[in-house]
Amino acid sequence: MVLAVASIAGWWFGAARRAADTPYRVVQVLDGDTVVVRRAGGPDETIRLLGVDTPETHHPRKPVQCYGPEAAAYTTRRLFGQVVHLEDDVERRDVYGRRLAYVYVDGHNYERELLRKGYARLLVIEPNHAHARDMLDDELNARAARVGLWGACEPS
């Protein structure tokens, strides 16, 4: 029984790791935390970045929020046209059908970059929390330094 559980766990973790090794190209940036990617020979896929929430720029019921345009512009400059890798967590899709994934560019977790530079707030929606502890540290450091939205926007 123990061997069976270990085998299944090894297969699952191996499959998750392989997902992070597949290259995708960012073909569109919808806002600071949502991009569209394309895998060679595959269809386009909308990716909602896990663990972060950038201020709104296109919400149907909310106005443009403070630092939203800056976050969207940063994601466009940083990711558009780039080859990225995706890492899944527990849930693969949200209620809108978007794929949920951590995005890696140049070997680095892009969500953590957004947090460190003050373009996003931490947003953990269980059960997806693989990098939550490190990401919380990134946000707290940005807040303390009043970087990005933490220095530009009124506290909410």
Disulfide bonds with the S-S distance in Angstrom:
Cys66-Cys153 2.05
